[in-house]
Amino acid sequence: MKLYYHPASTTSRPILQFCADADIRYEPVIVDLMTGEHFSESFTAINPNCMVPVIEDDGFVLTESSAILKYLADKFQSPAYPTELKQRARVNEMMDWFNANLYRELGYHLIYPQIFPHHARQPEIANHAMIEWGRTETDKLLRTLNDHYLAGDDDYLCGDRITIADYFCAALITAGELIGNELHDYANIDNWLQTVKALPSWSDANAAHDGFAAAMKDKAFITLSQEA
Ligand SMILES: N[C@@H](CCC(=O)N[C@@H](CS)C(=O)NCC(=O)O)C(=O)O
């Protein structure tokens, strides 16, 4: 099985970490997002969305990080994707919530337009308004995550055992580190993230992301707590 990915990519990182924990072997194929390799003819033939991650398993090509995690967990019968109907529905619910709601606001409205020129809207006033929208909406969503989904005593998002929702959602939310987001105002989220980050597999899977965040730490960004 081939995994097309970039090591600093938000949606590749949960797959790297899950594969490490589940001992899933693959042939790594780095697609260099920084030089635009994802727009090359050879890669768009694999994924016309021009995005990583992608897996190719015996001729079967699969895009979308959430779908890839579910496929791998099922293929390798991982307990991190429960088979019991309601437990599985809860995992799917969390992954959909992060993917459809949080990642849209946090990733595509707040973070990416500030760090990737091809994500910035024109003119600048429109870009600024969108970033401000992303900042406000992200805060509302994080309050719901903090005060509702993570309000109980469980260590993980969907109970007392880790699931693929934790791998997926922890990677998406830590994308905020690229612009210097702090999560101190959301204590339950902060606690849950510390639990996921304490896993031995976290540091390797996220080393490139940490390096990317460190390289940008002196730049001025609009963050969750700081308007422009
Ligand atoms: N919905 C997709 C989103 C994938 C995605 O956002 N990939 C980013 C890297 S984290 C990408 O390839 N971006 C290319 C670009 O922005 O041009 C998934 O979950 O796989």
The ligand as an ORCA input file, in Angstrom:
! r2SCAN-3c Opt
* xyz 0 1
  N     -10.833     16.933      2.972
  C      -9.485     16.596      2.694
  C      -8.618     17.818      2.933
  C      -7.169     17.519      2.633
  C      -6.307     18.753      2.796
  O      -6.774     19.804      3.239
  N      -5.050     18.574      2.422
  C      -4.135     19.680      2.424
  C      -2.943     19.394      3.308
  S      -3.417     19.348      4.994
  C      -3.609     19.868      1.015
  O      -3.256     18.922      0.351
  N      -3.562     21.129      0.568
  C      -3.068     21.489     -0.708
  C      -3.279     22.947     -0.976
  O      -3.714     23.654     -0.076
  O      -2.994     23.395     -2.064
  C      -9.014     15.432      3.590
  O      -9.480     15.361      4.722
  O      -8.207     14.615      3.149
*
